[in-house]
């Protein structure tokens, strides 16, 4: 019933785009269940498979919504660049915070699974972080590039520097809300565990030093950083492709 209501809302409000969105969701869920999970069980690299999942999901979603076009290819490039930023930052944070994947609340169950499969627990956090941040990163990339294109069309092929500055101002307005979306999502998922910690009388500094909160903070901050960095990347790509190099010379 919930799925039916969700699909009907998409079709009613989104119409053709809503139908395309449904198809992209079906593809993503099917790929995760039929390809990603069996591959992880078989010992495939979580980072590699996570990136493949993100790439294919992004490509299918944007092609369905916008068709095969320059705008679609630019959006895919900006989205994947943002995901690379998230991976790079998470790799650094993992080293600094000594995150190994064994700090999660399901580590014991994963250890039992790993004994009978090729599951790589240490790198599993990377795949989870990439998939969790994809929606927000894709949203920012598409929005900034679309706005850049419209500004360029409205101004009659604006100069690249001016177009970049306009795109940055548009993206800066999005940073606050999109960043909060990811932080709230990770905080909401950890809310029950944090309440349990507080009920044990754990002090605030002890909570900040806990392994569990370290994982949540690392995922939330790195995903948010990916959204923030996607803005200048998208603005730069849009300015290069939609802007002109210099102002035309005025007739004497």
Helices and strands as residue ranges (DSSP letters): H 2-9, I 10-14, H 15-31, I 32-36, H 37-41, H 46-66, H 70-97, H 107-116, H 124-154, H 160-199, H 204-208, H 211-242
